Amino acid sequence: MSSREHPKHDQAEALTGISANLSATGFTSTADSATSVTKIADTFEVTQDYHPSPATPNLYEVTVTIKNISSGKIGDLRYRRVMDWDVPPTTFNEYVTIHTGGASKVLYSSDDGFASADPLAGPSQLLFSEEATDSGPSDAGSLFDFGFGSLDAGASTSFTLLYGAAGAENDALSSLASAGAEIYSFGQPSSTDGPTLGLPNTFMFGAKGVGGTPVGAPSINSITERINATTPLYKIGLTVDLQGVSCPSTLSVSTGSLAPRSVAVCAAGETAPSSVHVLQPVFDNSGELGQDSEVGVTASINGGPAFRSTIATPPAPIWIGVGDSFTSGHHQTVDSTFCKVTRFTTCHVHANDPSFSWITDGDNSAAAKLNARLGVPADWAMTSDMLGISGAKATDYGKDGQLETMQSDIETHSGSWNVVSFTGGADDAKFADALQSYYLHHPTGKPWDVSTWSKSNCPDSDSVYRRAVAAAPKIGSALEKVMSTASASSASTRFVDVDYPYVVAKGNVCGTNHGTSTGTWHGSNAVVDVLASIHQKLSAPGLTHVDLRAEFNTSSKLSDLQLIRYYGYPHPDASGQHLIAGLAAIAIE
């Protein structure tokens, strides 16, 4: 490789040649360095300090200092470097790459390694000008014209050139990056893997201090925010797009008034990702972000230049309860066997009671328990809305107004970590009808306390079972519609599916299956199991299941159920409501 350089300016009309105007005024050297001082007429003194790069053994640095030794101001200082690559093992037939990256002091570049070193000679090219990647193969080189603007009398300007070689292109890029190069050119052989991998060697030239961005300097291109159904509660997913990151690296993110957060991008020896996903809380010990507002975000890589952007925070979330009597807070306060079946008004029955429901029972609600568990500030506290209707079939949720109100609630809190919980299916299988028939024939009976089995001694759970099996596809579709409708309103909605508990104690004769002359008679446990199987088959992003079969007390006391006739049993009592609220809060957390 041969290389030539020369500075000139637009006011020195006498400097029309090159070597005729040069005179060496000083030269010193050591075993691995050299410094030359050259005078160009009575206008410039050029000092070139050649020394090994302290950043990499693959490069030599040339610190070039140009001093104006004339008595007048130089208006337009130009500098040119020209090199002819001739890279072995395919000398005179190489591929050339030039990257300038918009460096402000690069006026022109091309592959003409045979051009004059005179910076006033004008542009010339062989196959390309400006930038190219793997141009060739041909006998080519590189030409760079630099413009350093004006230079006062007695003033100096400096920049650094880099020359070297590496065994592969990646190694060359790493070397240039470690040395802080802002522009570069490669000469690579036309042999196998020469232009693609830079094997068996890549010759390189670079420069820094020429108004460009360091090659491989890590940068952040964008920051975008997203909350979806699986984003943890009260966290915003930030995607930080990266460029030029090497490992190891650390990302620092500051959002609003919250304390900065550091995130490891990659460890030494790893491959740097093109983006990093950061979970940004909306509150922590240092403070909180404003809800439903624009918040500033500042990020940097390894303490480098800051990238600033804004993100949108959502409104505070809401917990919406869709379902039947296991959602609505259905309860009866007095055991009233004198009540006529289906008459609620004189039987102390509260079919839809938000103050008793695990959805909206004040500090005992699922949302309140979640707020307490997470230490949610008042401004971000999750609220709740109970939409369940006692006696509602799952297939009627779209007709009885529940889904319409659910949509309105979600849209009011759109983009937040909204929760929709649901129960359903028992009324589609007419579970209440079996109890009503039982009480008509056993006015003082206790369906949870039958000791001797016969078809007439127990509620007709076998018919309920068969209706549940037959209705399973429609029940499943109805519950899926709850989720699809909610997700269409806001994709960040997540779901809690609550399955029914067993309604008799373990081993109770009305709960187990029995063989008969006409086949299997299915107890209430089988009914609960088939309804649970419908629920367990549901799938959606952000869906969790709460299976009350394993959670409710199934000892002889059945302490989580209302053992109250005719309309309290088998709904959750106060302790059961509180249990469901706690389980649901943990599930969604």
HELIX and SHEET records of a PDB file:
HELIX    1   1 SER A   19  ASN A   21  5                                   3    
HELIX    2   2 GLU A  169  ALA A  179  1                                  11    
HELIX    3   3 GLY A  194  LEU A  197  1                                   4    
HELIX    4   4 SER A  325  SER A  328  1                                   4    
HELIX    5   5 GLY A  362  ASN A  364  5                                   3    
HELIX    6   6 ALA A  366  LEU A  374  1                                   9    
HELIX    7   7 ALA A  378  TRP A  380  5                                   3    
HELIX    8   8 ALA A  394  ASP A  396  5                                   3    
HELIX    9   9 GLN A  402  THR A  412  1                                  11    
HELIX   10  10 PHE A  431  HIS A  441  1                                  11    
HELIX   11  11 SER A  461  SER A  489  1                                  29    
HELIX   12  12 SER A  524  GLN A  536  1                                  13    
HELIX   13  13 LEU A  548  ALA A  550  5                                   3    
HELIX   14  14 ALA A  574  ILE A  588  1                                  15    
SHEET    1   A 4 SER A   2  HIS A   9  0                                        
SHEET    2   A 4 ILE A  74  ASP A  84 -1                                        
SHEET    3   A 4 GLY A 141  LEU A 151 -1                                        
SHEET    4   A 4 VAL A 106  SER A 110 -1                                        
SHEET    1   B 9 LEU A  22  SER A  29  0                                        
SHEET    2   B 9 ALA A  34  ILE A  40 -1                                        
SHEET    3   B 9 PHE A  44  PRO A  52 -1                                        
SHEET    4   B 9 LEU A  59  ASN A  68 -1                                        
SHEET    5   B 9 SER A 156  ALA A 166 -1                                        
SHEET    6   B 9 THR A 202  LYS A 208 -1                                        
SHEET    7   B 9 ILE A 183  PRO A 189 -1                                        
SHEET    8   B 9 GLU A  94  HIS A  99 -1                                        
SHEET    9   B 9 ALA A 132  SER A 138 -1                                        
SHEET    1   C 3 SER A 219  ARG A 226  0                                        
SHEET    2   C 3 LYS A 235  GLN A 243 -1                                        
SHEET    3   C 3 SER A 275  PRO A 281 -1                                        
SHEET    1   D 4 ARG A 261  CYS A 266  0                                        
SHEET    2   D 4 SER A 249  THR A 255 -1                                        
SHEET    3   D 4 GLU A 294  ILE A 301 -1                                        
SHEET    4   D 4 PHE A 307  ALA A 312 -1                                        
SHEET    1   E 2 PHE A 283  ASP A 284  0                                        
SHEET    2   E 2 GLY A 287  GLU A 288 -1                                        
SHEET    1   F 5 THR A 383  MET A 386  0                                        
SHEET    2   F 5 ILE A 318  VAL A 322  1                                        
SHEET    3   F 5 VAL A 419  PHE A 422  1                                        
SHEET    4   F 5 ARG A 494  ASP A 499  1                                        
SHEET    5   F 5 LEU A 543  ASP A 547  1                                        
SHEET    1   G 2 HIS A 331  GLN A 332  0                                        
SHEET    2   G 2 VAL A 349  HIS A 350 -1                                        
SHEET    1   H 2 HIS A 514  THR A 516  0                                        
SHEET    2   H 2 GLY A 519  TRP A 521 -1                                        
END                                                                             
